[in-house]
């Protein structure tokens, strides 16, 4: 089946109260800058974007929890049943339906959609319903804009949109430093990469909505003067407990990896690298 849109889901932004609009606008702006996807609609907390084959770039947008390639149809249950069969007709094994009805004007409730659509699928395909350990998913979302069918939920990194908080300098010394930077970006911070020699920060650039030049210095004193001129009083480093380093500096040192093991650092960094490869 040819999908025609993407359903984008965010998480923490729901909790931002009166600032929610600002966070949503920043998320939409970051989506456009990182993926090139524009014309994203916001329908009651669900973002709907035009379909693109290169949708894996959405995994690099902090603030998104997940997304699904989807097909939009009319809010007519007969049409929903017809398209559901088209979506699943080549499948074998078991299935589960996950209905979500945010438009309460739709005649059927979510449990009713689940039961009636499930019986229809069992009657017209070889598939059998299974609540846990199923082979295939059919998602059905009905909102004010239409009904959306999808068969896949692709995970993203969540967090907050990069740029909603302040800017923090990050000392780039090795690969663990890249993870420190990514964790601050995930919490909504812009980062200022600094180093005492040339480093490869291309991974950070792939997750950033803006250009990320690396500022290199001959020594720590020169770096401190640069940061002081920019009114920066903190510096993010990659130190963890097993490789703790005493830093001779007047800056306040932030160590987001302090409780991480070397194995955890490697594992999380590989997840970010995989999102770039995909």
C-alpha positions as CSV (number, residue, x, y, z in Angstrom):
1,X,0.0,0.0,0.0
2,X,1.2,3.5,-0.8
3,X,1.5,5.7,2.3
4,X,0.7,9.3,1.9
5,X,1.6,10.9,5.2
6,X,3.7,10.5,8.4
7,X,2.2,10.6,11.9
8,X,4.7,12.2,14.3
9,X,4.5,11.9,18.1
10,X,6.0,13.9,20.8
11,X,6.0,13.4,24.6
12,X,7.3,15.8,27.2
13,X,6.0,18.9,25.3
14,X,2.6,17.9,26.5
15,X,3.7,18.9,30.0
16,X,4.8,22.4,29.2
17,X,1.6,24.3,30.0
18,X,1.5,27.8,28.6
19,X,4.9,27.3,27.0
20,X,3.7,24.4,24.9
21,X,3.1,26.5,21.8
22,X,6.7,27.7,21.9
23,X,8.1,24.1,22.2
24,X,5.8,22.9,19.4
25,X,7.0,25.7,17.1
26,X,10.6,25.0,17.8
27,X,10.0,21.3,17.1
28,X,8.4,22.1,13.8
29,X,11.3,24.4,12.9
30,X,13.9,21.7,13.8
31,X,12.0,19.1,11.7
32,X,12.3,21.4,8.7
33,X,15.9,22.2,9.2
34,X,17.1,18.6,9.9
35,X,14.9,16.7,7.5
36,X,13.8,19.2,4.9
37,X,10.1,18.2,5.6
38,X,7.8,21.2,5.7
39,X,4.1,21.7,5.7
40,X,3.7,19.8,9.0
41,X,0.2,20.2,10.5
42,X,-0.6,20.1,14.2
43,X,-3.9,18.3,14.8
44,X,-4.5,18.3,18.6
45,X,-1.1,17.2,19.6
46,X,-0.4,14.9,16.7
47,X,1.9,16.2,14.0
48,X,1.1,15.1,10.4
49,X,3.7,15.5,7.7
50,X,3.7,14.7,3.9
51,X,5.2,11.3,3.2
52,X,8.8,11.0,2.1
53,X,10.9,8.0,1.4
54,X,13.7,9.4,3.4
55,X,11.7,9.5,6.6
56,X,14.4,7.9,8.7
57,X,15.9,11.4,9.1
58,X,13.1,12.1,11.6
59,X,15.0,9.9,14.1
60,X,17.5,12.7,14.4
61,X,15.0,15.3,15.6
62,X,15.1,15.5,19.4
63,X,11.6,16.0,20.9
64,X,10.0,13.3,18.7
65,X,9.1,10.1,20.5
66,X,8.1,8.0,17.4
67,X,6.5,8.2,14.0
68,X,4.6,6.1,11.6
69,X,4.2,6.0,7.8
70,X,0.4,6.2,7.4
71,X,-2.5,6.2,4.9
72,X,-5.1,8.9,5.4
73,X,-8.7,7.9,4.6
74,X,-12.2,9.3,5.2
75,X,-13.8,8.9,8.6
76,X,-16.1,6.2,7.3
77,X,-15.9,2.8,9.0
78,X,-16.6,0.9,5.8
79,X,-13.7,2.6,4.1
80,X,-11.5,2.0,7.1
81,X,-12.3,-1.8,6.9
82,X,-11.6,-1.9,3.2
83,X,-8.2,-0.2,3.5
84,X,-7.3,-2.3,6.5
85,X,-7.8,-5.4,4.4
86,X,-5.6,-3.9,1.7
87,X,-2.9,-3.2,4.2
88,X,-2.9,-6.7,5.7
89,X,-4.0,-9.0,2.8
90,X,-0.4,-10.2,2.1
91,X,0.4,-10.9,5.8
92,X,0.3,-14.2,7.6
93,X,0.2,-15.1,11.3
94,X,-1.3,-12.9,14.0
95,X,-2.3,-9.3,14.4
96,X,-3.3,-6.7,16.9
97,X,-5.2,-3.5,16.5
98,X,-4.4,-0.3,18.4
99,X,-7.2,2.2,17.8
100,X,-7.2,5.8,19.0
101,X,-10.3,8.0,18.6
102,X,-9.6,11.6,19.5
103,X,-12.6,12.8,17.5
104,X,-15.4,11.8,19.8
105,X,-17.9,12.6,17.1
106,X,-16.9,9.3,15.3
107,X,-19.7,6.8,16.0
108,X,-17.7,3.9,17.3
109,X,-15.6,4.0,20.5
110,X,-12.0,2.7,20.5
111,X,-13.0,-0.7,22.0
112,X,-15.8,-1.0,19.4
113,X,-13.4,-0.3,16.6
114,X,-11.1,-2.9,18.0
115,X,-13.8,-5.6,18.1
116,X,-15.6,-4.9,14.9
117,X,-12.5,-4.3,12.8
118,X,-10.7,-7.3,14.3
119,X,-13.6,-9.6,13.4
120,X,-13.7,-8.2,9.8
121,X,-9.9,-8.8,9.4
122,X,-10.2,-12.4,10.7
123,X,-13.1,-13.0,8.3
124,X,-11.3,-11.7,5.2
125,X,-7.6,-12.6,5.7
126,X,-5.7,-15.6,7.1
127,X,-4.7,-13.5,10.1
128,X,-5.8,-14.3,13.7
129,X,-6.1,-11.8,16.5
130,X,-3.5,-12.0,19.3
131,X,-3.2,-9.5,22.1
132,X,0.4,-10.1,23.0
133,X,3.3,-11.5,20.9
134,X,1.5,-10.6,17.7
135,X,3.2,-10.6,14.3
136,X,1.6,-7.6,12.7
137,X,0.3,-4.2,14.0
138,X,-2.6,-2.3,12.6
139,X,-2.8,1.2,14.1
140,X,-6.0,3.3,13.5
141,X,-6.1,6.9,14.6
142,X,-9.2,9.0,14.1
143,X,-8.9,12.7,14.7
144,X,-10.6,15.9,13.4
145,X,-8.6,15.7,10.2
146,X,-9.4,12.2,9.1
147,X,-8.6,8.5,9.8
148,X,-5.1,7.2,9.6
149,X,-4.0,3.6,9.2
150,X,-0.4,2.4,9.8
151,X,1.4,-0.8,10.5
152,X,4.7,0.4,12.0
153,X,5.8,2.6,14.9
154,X,9.4,3.8,14.5
155,X,11.1,4.9,17.7
156,X,12.9,8.2,18.1
157,X,15.0,9.6,21.0
158,X,12.3,11.8,22.6
159,X,13.5,14.6,24.9
160,X,13.0,18.2,24.1
161,X,13.6,20.2,20.9
162,X,17.2,21.4,20.6
163,X,17.3,25.1,21.2
164,X,14.5,25.6,23.7
165,X,17.1,26.0,26.5
166,X,20.4,27.9,26.8
167,X,23.7,27.2,25.1
168,X,26.4,25.1,26.8
169,X,30.0,24.6,25.8
170,X,31.1,21.0,25.4
171,X,34.7,19.9,25.5
172,X,35.3,17.4,22.7
173,X,38.1,15.1,23.7
174,X,36.9,11.6,22.4
175,X,33.8,9.7,21.4
176,X,32.4,9.8,24.9
177,X,32.4,13.6,24.6
178,X,30.0,13.2,21.6
179,X,27.5,11.3,23.8
180,X,27.8,14.1,26.5
181,X,26.9,16.7,23.8
182,X,24.0,14.6,22.4
183,X,22.5,14.2,25.9
184,X,22.5,18.0,26.4
185,X,21.0,18.5,22.9
186,X,18.3,16.0,23.8
187,X,17.5,18.1,26.9
188,X,16.9,21.1,24.7
189,X,20.3,22.8,24.9
190,X,22.2,24.3,22.0
191,X,25.8,23.3,22.3
192,X,29.1,25.1,21.7
193,X,31.7,22.5,20.8
194,X,35.3,23.4,21.9
195,X,38.5,21.4,21.7
196,X,42.2,21.5,22.2
197,X,42.8,19.8,18.9
198,X,40.8,19.1,15.7
199,X,38.0,16.5,16.3
200,X,35.4,15.0,14.2
201,X,32.0,16.3,15.3
202,X,30.0,15.2,12.2
203,X,27.8,13.0,14.3
204,X,26.7,16.0,16.3
205,X,26.0,18.0,13.2
206,X,23.6,15.4,11.9
207,X,21.4,15.9,15.0
208,X,21.7,19.7,15.1
209,X,19.2,22.0,13.4
210,X,21.9,24.6,12.9
211,X,25.6,24.8,11.9
212,X,28.0,23.5,14.5
213,X,31.5,24.9,14.0
214,X,34.2,23.4,16.3
215,X,36.3,26.0,18.1
216,X,39.8,24.8,18.6
217,X,42.4,26.3,21.0
218,X,46.1,25.8,21.7
219,X,45.5,25.4,25.5
220,X,42.9,25.5,28.2
221,X,43.7,29.1,29.2
222,X,42.9,30.4,25.7
223,X,39.7,28.4,25.8
224,X,38.6,29.8,29.1
225,X,39.2,33.4,27.9
226,X,37.0,32.6,24.8
227,X,34.2,31.2,27.0
228,X,34.4,34.1,29.5
229,X,34.0,36.6,26.6
230,X,30.8,34.7,25.7
231,X,29.7,34.9,29.3
232,X,29.8,31.0,29.6
233,X,30.5,29.8,33.1
234,X,30.2,26.0,32.6
235,X,31.9,23.4,30.6
236,X,30.5,19.9,29.8
237,X,33.0,17.1,29.9
238,X,32.8,13.3,29.3
239,X,34.2,12.1,32.6
240,X,32.6,9.1,34.2
241,X,33.2,7.7,37.7
242,X,35.8,5.2,36.6
243,X,37.8,7.7,34.6
244,X,37.2,10.8,36.7
245,X,39.6,13.7,35.9
246,X,40.3,16.7,38.1
247,X,39.9,19.8,35.8
248,X,42.1,22.8,36.6
249,X,39.7,25.5,35.6
250,X,37.5,28.2,37.0
251,X,34.6,27.0,35.0
252,X,31.9,24.8,36.6
253,X,32.3,21.3,35.2
254,X,29.2,19.3,34.2
255,X,29.6,15.6,33.9
256,X,26.4,14.0,32.4
257,X,28.2,10.6,32.1
258,X,29.4,10.4,35.7
259,X,27.3,7.3,36.5
260,X,27.8,5.6,33.1
261,X,30.0,2.6,32.6
262,X,32.2,2.3,29.6
263,X,29.8,-0.3,28.2
264,X,26.8,2.0,28.7
265,X,28.6,4.8,26.9
266,X,29.4,2.6,24.0
267,X,25.9,1.2,23.7
268,X,24.1,4.6,23.8
269,X,26.6,6.1,21.3
270,X,26.0,3.2,18.9
271,X,22.2,3.9,19.1
272,X,22.9,7.5,17.9
273,X,25.3,6.3,15.2
274,X,22.7,3.8,13.9
275,X,20.1,6.5,13.6
276,X,22.5,8.3,11.3
277,X,23.2,5.2,9.2
278,X,19.5,4.4,8.8
